[in-house]
Structure formats: C-alpha cells, structure tokens
Amino acid sequence: MTAPILELRQLSRNFDGVRAVDNLNLQLFPGEIVGLIGPNGAGKTTLVNLISGFLQASSGSVIFNGEDITRVKPQRIARKGIARTFQIVQPFAQMSVLENVMAAAVFAGGSGFKQARECALAYLEFTNLADLKDRPASELALASRKRLELAKSLAMKPRILLLDEVNAGLNSSEIDGALKMIKKIADTGISIVVIEHLMRVVASLAQRVVVLHRGAILSQGPTQKVFEDRLVIEAYLGTRFAHKAQAGNP
C-alpha cells in the first residue's frame, strides 16, 4: 500500500478558548486531489495554515514525507515541497509577471538567475501567461492574477499544493479554464488539497472529499458518497443540492 505523503495526527488549534481545529486525523496520498469543504468558520483555512506553518498547532503533529514538520517555519516548509495559494491574491505589484515567478523560483532554492528565468518562463507557458510576462502584476485582471498565483506556487517545485478558494470571483468560463489547469497540475503527480465552496468544482476535481464542521471531520470519502451523506446535507449542502447531486448535476 502506498504511504501517505502527508499525515495529520490529532491536530488541534485553539483561539482564545475556541477550538478551530479539533483533534483532526487525515492522510493525503501521492497524486491525489482532495476537496476540503464545510461552512464558513469550519476551520478549513486554519487547517491549511497549520499544514503550511503559518500557524502553530496547539497539539498534535503534521507529518510530511515521513518527517515531523509541526514546528517548522513556513519558509522551510515551502522549500521542503508544500506550496499554497491564498484567498486574497497579492502579487508583487510593481514587479513584472515574469519577475514574480522568478522570485518564487529563487526562494525555493537552488536556482541562479538563468535557471530561475527558464523555470519561470516554463510555468508562465503552462498557466497561459507567457504573453503577459513583461506586464506589471498590478495590471492583471483577477483571473490572470489567480493564474500568476498558481505559476508562483509551481515554481516552488511542490509535492503538495494547497489551493484556498482559487476560483473565488471568477466567471463560469474562467472557472472552466482553472479546472483544466488544476487537472493538468495533478497529472504531473502533485498532490492537491482544494478548499472550495463551489460544489461543481469539487465534483469535477476531487477523488475524495473531507467535510469540516466546527473544526472536526464530519464526513470523508469518495466525492459522490459524501455528497449523499445525510449529516453533510443537514450541516452544509442542503436538500436542494442533494437532489441535484443525485440527478448527477451538482
């Protein structure tokens, strides 16, 4: 059996007496796409912050590729192979699109200027931003800024990619383009965790879904099975969505 690339063991995080993540156990396997869903305040972004080192766990552990990284600083976690995007996209506004991605490649380590430029150009091509490489990042439309965020994350050469609301604010055609891109990324063998409120996105992407509710796992398993879980319907999806999912059109 394949060993998990990421394992969360009894992971918890408290804020002023409130337990935002509550004794959570979870495994992520190589090349897997997992959807992370749940109501606002369920603990989804907190969990991503714990994995990526932006928050410290109150208890429990984060194991990446067999190594305990629970107390490792976020920049070292990124260099080890866990990259993430943020809900609010904040590129280096006055730098060009190319320079933004080059900066990520250099930060990842092991790249001189020439190697970083070659790496950046490759990922700009991959994310359909090559024609905008000399444009200041501040001039990009939202969809292009989202793709730039992906290019920067890929330049880190991750083994795990954590996507936090990567489709927020996009129109239907832009979402379709983002879905194709995320699937292409997964095809390279990168494991992906997607925080997402759009269930059609989750249904299209995820082989497995984890539902958080009040910091704990309410349900997890194959996507369609989770969508039909009575507890998930009552706590998050609602009966209207359940009827659509049963009809094969979430």
C-alpha positions as CSV (number, residue, x, y, z in Angstrom):
1,M,0.0,0.0,0.0
2,T,1.3,3.5,-0.9
3,A,2.4,5.5,2.1
4,P,0.7,8.9,2.7
5,I,2.8,11.9,1.6
6,L,1.0,14.0,4.3
7,E,-0.4,12.8,7.6
8,L,-2.2,14.9,10.3
9,R,-2.3,13.3,13.7
10,Q,-4.6,14.5,16.4
11,L,-4.1,18.1,15.1
12,S,-5.7,20.9,17.1
13,R,-5.6,24.7,17.2
14,N,-7.2,26.9,19.9
15,F,-8.0,30.6,19.6
16,D,-8.9,32.2,23.0
17,G,-10.6,29.1,24.2
18,V,-12.3,28.2,20.9
19,R,-11.0,25.1,19.2
20,A,-10.8,25.9,15.5
21,V,-9.3,22.6,14.6
22,D,-10.3,19.7,16.9
23,N,-8.1,16.5,17.1
24,L,-8.1,16.1,13.4
25,N,-6.6,13.0,11.7
26,L,-6.2,13.0,8.0
27,Q,-4.0,11.4,5.3
28,L,-3.1,12.7,1.8
29,F,-1.7,10.3,-0.8
30,P,0.7,11.0,-3.7
31,G,-1.1,12.3,-6.8
32,E,-4.5,12.7,-5.0
33,I,-6.9,15.6,-5.3
34,V,-8.9,16.1,-2.1
35,G,-11.7,18.6,-1.7
36,L,-11.9,20.3,1.6
37,I,-15.4,21.7,2.2
38,G,-17.6,23.0,5.0
39,P,-19.5,26.0,6.3
40,N,-17.8,29.4,6.9
41,G,-15.8,29.1,10.1
42,A,-15.5,25.3,9.9
43,G,-11.7,25.5,10.2
44,K,-10.7,25.0,6.5
45,T,-8.2,27.9,6.1
46,T,-6.9,27.3,9.7
47,L,-6.1,23.8,8.7
48,V,-4.2,24.9,5.6
49,N,-2.3,27.5,7.8
50,L,-1.3,24.7,10.2
51,I,-0.1,22.5,7.4
52,S,1.9,25.3,5.7
53,G,3.4,26.6,9.0
54,F,1.6,29.9,9.1
55,L,0.0,28.9,12.3
56,Q,1.4,26.7,15.1
57,A,-0.6,23.7,16.3
58,S,-1.8,23.8,19.9
59,S,-1.4,20.0,19.9
60,G,-0.9,17.1,17.5
61,S,1.5,16.8,14.6
62,V,1.9,17.3,10.9
63,I,4.0,14.6,9.1
64,F,5.2,15.4,5.6
65,N,7.0,12.7,3.6
66,G,7.8,10.9,6.9
67,E,9.2,14.0,8.6
68,D,7.5,15.8,11.5
69,I,7.2,19.5,10.4
70,T,4.8,20.6,13.1
71,R,7.2,23.3,14.4
72,V,9.0,24.1,11.2
73,K,8.8,27.7,9.9
74,P,6.6,28.3,6.8
75,Q,9.6,29.3,4.5
76,R,11.3,26.0,5.3
77,I,8.1,24.0,4.8
78,A,7.7,25.7,1.4
79,R,11.2,24.7,0.4
80,K,10.6,21.2,1.5
81,G,7.7,20.9,-1.0
82,I,4.4,22.2,0.3
83,A,3.2,25.3,-1.6
84,R,0.0,27.2,-1.2
85,T,-2.2,29.9,-2.6
86,F,-4.2,32.5,-0.7
87,Q,-7.8,33.6,-0.8
88,I,-6.7,37.2,-1.4
89,V,-4.1,37.2,-4.2
90,Q,-1.2,39.6,-3.5
91,P,1.5,39.5,-6.2
92,F,4.5,41.8,-6.0
93,A,2.5,44.6,-7.7
94,Q,5.3,46.7,-9.2
95,M,7.3,43.7,-10.5
96,S,6.6,42.1,-13.8
97,V,4.7,38.9,-14.2
98,L,8.0,37.1,-15.1
99,E,9.8,38.6,-12.1
100,N,7.1,37.5,-9.7
101,V,7.5,33.9,-10.8
102,M,11.3,34.2,-10.9
103,A,11.2,35.4,-7.2
104,A,9.4,32.2,-6.2
105,A,11.9,30.0,-8.1
106,V,14.8,31.7,-6.4
107,F,13.1,31.5,-3.0
108,A,12.7,27.7,-3.5
109,G,16.5,27.5,-3.6
110,G,19.0,26.0,-5.9
111,S,18.3,28.5,-8.8
112,G,20.6,31.1,-10.2
113,F,19.2,33.9,-12.3
114,K,19.3,32.0,-15.6
115,Q,17.7,28.8,-14.1
116,A,15.1,30.9,-12.3
117,R,14.2,32.7,-15.6
118,E,13.9,29.4,-17.5
119,C,11.8,27.9,-14.8
120,A,9.5,31.0,-14.6
121,L,9.0,31.1,-18.4
122,A,8.1,27.4,-18.4
123,Y,5.4,27.9,-15.8
124,L,4.1,31.0,-17.4
125,E,3.6,29.0,-20.6
126,F,1.9,26.3,-18.5
127,T,-0.5,28.8,-17.0
128,N,-1.1,30.7,-20.3
129,L,0.6,33.8,-19.1
130,A,3.6,33.9,-21.4
131,D,2.2,36.7,-23.4
132,L,1.9,38.9,-20.3
133,K,5.4,38.1,-18.9
134,D,6.6,41.8,-19.1
135,R,3.4,43.3,-17.8
136,P,3.4,44.7,-14.3
137,A,1.5,42.3,-12.0
138,S,-0.7,45.3,-10.8
139,E,-2.2,45.5,-14.3
140,L,-3.5,41.9,-14.4
141,A,-7.2,41.1,-14.2
142,L,-8.4,38.8,-11.4
143,A,-8.3,35.6,-13.5
144,S,-4.8,36.3,-14.6
145,R,-3.7,37.1,-11.1
146,K,-5.1,33.8,-10.0
147,R,-3.1,32.0,-12.7
148,L,0.0,34.0,-11.6
149,E,-0.5,32.7,-8.1
150,L,-0.5,29.2,-9.5
151,A,2.6,29.8,-11.5
152,K,4.4,31.1,-8.5
153,S,3.4,28.1,-6.5
154,L,4.5,25.7,-9.2
155,A,7.9,27.5,-9.4
156,M,8.4,26.3,-5.8
157,K,8.5,22.7,-7.2
158,P,6.0,21.4,-4.7
159,R,5.0,17.9,-4.0
160,I,1.8,19.2,-2.3
161,L,-0.3,22.2,-3.5
162,L,-2.8,23.7,-1.2
163,L,-5.4,25.8,-3.1
164,D,-7.5,28.1,-1.0
165,E,-10.6,29.4,-2.8
166,V,-8.7,29.6,-6.1
167,N,-11.9,30.0,-8.1
168,A,-13.4,32.8,-6.0
169,G,-14.5,35.8,-8.1
170,L,-14.1,34.0,-11.4
171,N,-16.9,33.7,-14.0
172,S,-18.1,30.4,-15.4
173,S,-15.6,30.2,-18.4
174,E,-12.7,31.3,-16.2
175,I,-13.6,28.6,-13.7
176,D,-13.7,26.0,-16.5
177,G,-10.2,27.1,-17.5
178,A,-9.0,26.9,-13.9
179,L,-10.3,23.3,-13.6
180,K,-8.4,22.2,-16.7
181,M,-5.3,23.8,-15.3
182,I,-5.6,22.1,-11.9
183,K,-6.2,18.7,-13.6
184,K,-3.0,19.3,-15.6
185,I,-1.1,20.0,-12.4
186,A,-2.4,16.8,-10.8
187,D,-1.4,14.9,-13.9
188,T,2.2,15.8,-13.1
189,G,1.9,13.8,-9.8
190,I,1.5,16.8,-7.4
191,S,-1.0,16.1,-4.6
192,I,-3.6,18.8,-4.3
193,V,-5.9,19.9,-1.5
194,V,-8.7,22.3,-2.7
195,I,-10.7,24.5,-0.4
196,E,-13.8,25.3,-2.4
197,H,-17.4,26.5,-1.9
198,L,-18.5,25.7,-5.5
199,M,-19.6,22.1,-5.4
200,R,-19.5,21.7,-9.2
201,V,-15.7,22.4,-8.9
202,V,-15.4,19.8,-6.1
203,A,-17.4,17.3,-8.1
204,S,-15.2,17.8,-11.2
205,L,-11.8,17.7,-9.4
206,A,-11.8,15.7,-6.2
207,Q,-11.4,11.9,-5.9
208,R,-12.1,12.3,-2.2
209,V,-13.9,14.9,-0.1
210,V,-13.3,15.9,3.5
211,V,-16.1,17.9,5.2
212,L,-15.1,20.0,8.2
213,H,-17.7,21.2,10.8
214,R,-16.7,23.1,13.9
215,G,-13.1,22.1,13.4
216,A,-13.7,18.4,13.2
217,I,-14.2,16.0,10.3
218,L,-17.9,15.5,9.8
219,S,-17.5,13.1,6.8
220,Q,-14.9,12.0,4.3
221,G,-14.7,9.6,1.4
222,P,-15.4,9.3,-2.3
223,T,-17.0,12.5,-3.5
224,Q,-20.4,11.3,-4.5
225,K,-20.8,9.2,-1.3
226,V,-20.0,12.3,0.8
227,F,-22.5,14.4,-1.2
228,E,-25.2,11.9,-0.3
229,D,-24.3,11.7,3.4
230,R,-27.3,12.8,5.5
231,L,-25.1,14.6,8.0
232,V,-23.3,16.6,5.3
233,I,-26.6,17.5,3.7
234,E,-28.1,18.8,7.0
235,A,-24.9,20.6,8.1
236,Y,-23.8,22.2,4.9
237,L,-25.2,21.2,1.5
238,G,-28.9,21.4,2.0
239,T,-31.6,19.2,0.5
240,R,-31.8,21.2,-2.8
241,F,-28.2,20.4,-3.6
242,A,-28.7,16.7,-2.6
243,H,-31.5,16.3,-5.1
244,K,-29.3,17.9,-7.8
245,A,-26.3,15.6,-6.9
246,Q,-28.5,12.5,-7.0
247,A,-29.5,13.6,-10.5
248,G,-25.8,13.8,-11.5
249,N,-25.8,17.7,-11.7
250,P,-24.3,19.2,-8.5
